[in-house]
Amino acid sequence: MNMEGHLILGLDPGYGRLGFGVIHVEESNIQLVDYGVAITTSGDCFEQRLLSLGNDLQDLFTHHQPHIVAIEKLFFGKSSTTAMNVAHARGVALLMAAQAGVPVLEFTPAQVKKAVTGDGKAGKAAMQQMVKILLNLPMIPKPDDAADALAVAITASTKKW
């Protein structure tokens, strides 16, 4: 499928903060549309936090009507409890994409780093700087979750789907 004239919603999954970034791709031009984070309340029960994420994602799908969703694959770090909770949030994101009828592309952190910086082992600062450059922004997008989501969306823009 051709990438011209498409909206890509990039997601950096998390249950406390889920980063999102929306870009418009036409030919070789990438343009920023929107970015930010969906934040849940730490005092709420976990299932309420997942519901909150689902509602926020539904609003994003309704508002932007993306053609594709790009999401980062789960990276298991130090805490298996945190990884499991992030996996639940990721599941909500996949469910919302399926309900919206939007295809999903998944990328490992190394794939995102390679696509955005040319180096699969690049650090966070290098990634954020390249997001700023590629989207022709005056500053690096904040918070980090949003910049990461934009990097995932940019990665999808480089793929044939």
N, C-alpha and C positions, 0 to 999 in steps of 0.2 A: 504494500500500500504506500502511496506517496505521502510525504510529510507536509506538503505545502498547505498553508492556511489552517493549521490545527492548533487546538489548545491542549496543553499537557499539564496535568495536575500532578506535581511531585509531592510525595509524602515521606516524612521522617517519623516513623511510628514511635509513640511513647504514650503512657497513660497519664502522666502529670502534665506533659506538654507534647502535643503532636504538631510537628512543624508541617507547614504546607507552602507550596510555591506554585504559581500558575504562570506559564509562559505561552506566548503565541509564536509559532514557528511558520515561517513562509519562506520557501527556497532556503537560502543560507542565513536568513535573518532570524534572530531570536530576540523577542521583545518581552520585557517584564509586564505582567498583567496585575498580579497581586501576590502578596506573601504575608505570612504571620504564623501565629500559633493558636491552637485550640488548647485552652488550659482547663484542667479540672481541679476541683477543690479537694485538698488533701484530707479534710475532715469527713468527707462523704464516704459512704460505703463503696466498695470497689465496683459493684454492679451499677451503682448510680453514676460513677465516673465513666464507665463504659457507655452507658446510655447518653451521657452528656457528649462524649466524643462522637457517637453515632449521630446525634442531632446536629452537631456542628458540621460534620462531614456531609450530612444530607443538605444542609444549607449551602455548603460550598458547591455540591453537585448541581443543585437547583440554580444557583446564581451564575456559575461559570459554564455549566454544561460542557465539561471537558470531553475531548475525543478519546483520550487515553489517560490512564493513571499509571504513574511510575512510583514504585515503592521500594524502599531498601529492604533487603533480606535481613533476617534477624542475625545479629552478631552476639554470640554468647561471651560475655565478659566475665567479671569476677563473681557476680551474684546470680545464682540460678533463680532465686525468687524474683528478682528484678526482671530477668530474662523472660520468665513465665508471664509476668504481668504485662510486659511489652508485647509478648506474643498474643495475649488476649486483645490488646489494643489494635495490633496489626490485623487480627481476625475481624474485628469490627470494621476496619478500613476496607478489607477485602469484601466483606459482606455488603457494605454500602456501595462499593463499585459494582458488584454483581447486581444489586437491586436497581442501580441506575443504568445497567446494561452497557457499562463502559469497560473495554478490555484493559487488562493489567499487565504491565511489564515489571519484572522483579530484577533487582541488581544487588550484587554483593557490595560491601563497602570498597573493596579493591577495584571492582569494575567502575564504580563511580569516580574514584580517585584517578584511575587511568584515563577515563573519558574526559574528565574536566581539566586535569593538570598534565596528562601524559605520563604520570608516574603512579603506579598502583600502590606505592607506599608513602605517598605524599602526606604531609601533616595537615592538621585542621586549618592553620593559618594560610598555607598555600592554596588549599581548596577555596577558602573564603575569598582570598584575593582574586582567584580566577573567576569565581562567580561574579564578583564586582566588575571585572574587566569584560567578561563575555556578555554581561547584560548592560554594559556601559552605564554603571551606576556611580553616583558621586561618593558613596560610602559602602562599606560592607554591610549587607543586610543583617539586622539583629532581630531577635536573638539567634543563637547558633543553630537552633532547630530549624528555623526558617531558611537560613543560608544552606543548611544541609539538604532540605527539601528542594530548594532551587537547583542544587547540584544534581540531585536525582532526576529532576525534570530535564535538565540540560543533557544528562546522559541519555535519556530516552530520545531526545531530539537527534542524536547521532546514529540511532539504530533504524534499520528498515523494518517496518511492521505493517 
